[in-house]
Amino acid sequence: MDEIERVHEVLEYKEKIVVAQIAPALRVSIGEEFGFPVGKILTKKFVGALKQAGFQKVFDTSVAADVVTVEEGIEFISRLEKKENLPLFTSCCPGSMAFIENKHSELVYHFCTVKSPQQTMGALIKTYYAKKMNIPQEKIFVVSIMPCAVKKFESRRPEMDFNGIHHVDAVLTTKDIAVLLKNLKIDLNNVKENDFDSLLENASGAGQIFGVTGGVSESLLRFVSHKLEPEKKKIEFKKLRGKEGRREIELSIAGKKLKIAIVHGLQNLNNLILDKNEFDSFQVIEMMACPGGCIGGGGQPVSTPEIREKRIQALRKIDSKEKVRVSSDNPEVKELYKSFLKNPGSETAKELLHTRRICFKCD
Ligand code: SF4
């Protein structure tokens, strides 16, 4: 049975509470499967379609991206102070991580230890949300809806489980969910709009730009600026944006000079790693396997550079219009820390949201 049939069956049998999480990139690409113009923002219609399909709750993975930003930001500041394991590799792209594990396994210690937004959201649904709602976690079936087939592999990695429980039970790509909706005769053109469900509902602009190249770094730097130079609280890091497969930026935050590389495409990543002197000069490397970042993911509708640019502009537009644009300012993230995680990097956060990166060759 393939993953689409499996999810269809779980929705039909109604034995579990079936919960969906939607990655940021899909809100600007799912419409292409239903004849909408490229780059059309369809967040609410997409949530409405999933509700019509029988998903009881629909959460926004971008809220988890906000949490990842806070955890990653604290880890980055600590590494910067101790001058250890730099450059930090961002950790949300399992495609890039698998590439490094297989081709450059000596570098796995540069990975940020925070799980990806998909795994973070799965963990929060089965612990924080389950506890608040008084639902046994084994009753919940989490379906991730992602731009990426590699997320299927990521969700099955043993170090992503906690106490033997998978945080994500099934992963559907953009193309998979379009097939499922069409099988159920649900057309995005005719569905009622709906909001994400509460507790994990409202993401900041920073959480939503995780879907584009440069977005993860920009989200991280917004947080770092707010933390280290609260009098400035810089939001716009326009130098991080762009199309080139490898971009290098130097900037200064609170007197600390930072050199950041943004790479998309595995060949570009490989070239940067092979240039040892260059590699050692960076403090952060944002790595995305797909062109343009997740908006150009392998599970997305087929794209050209022009299509990817329209999707990028659409996610950037969402960010520019959000009232909250820094992850740590998100009231839902503040509440999550206050009532559950306590502090960034706390024991609970480490247990649920961080992982030791396993190197297939060394372990
Ligand atoms: S960049 Fe590509 S491989 Fe990496 S997480 Fe995004 S869609 Fe998946």
Boltz pocket constraint, residues with backbone or C-beta under 6 A from the ligand:
constraints:
  - pocket:
      binder: B
      contacts: [[A, 92], [A, 93], [A, 94], [A, 95], [A, 96], [A, 147], [A, 148], [A, 149], [A, 150], [A, 151], [A, 287], [A, 288], [A, 289], [A, 290], [A, 293], [A, 294], [A, 295], [A, 296], [A, 297], [A, 298]]
      max_distance: 6.0
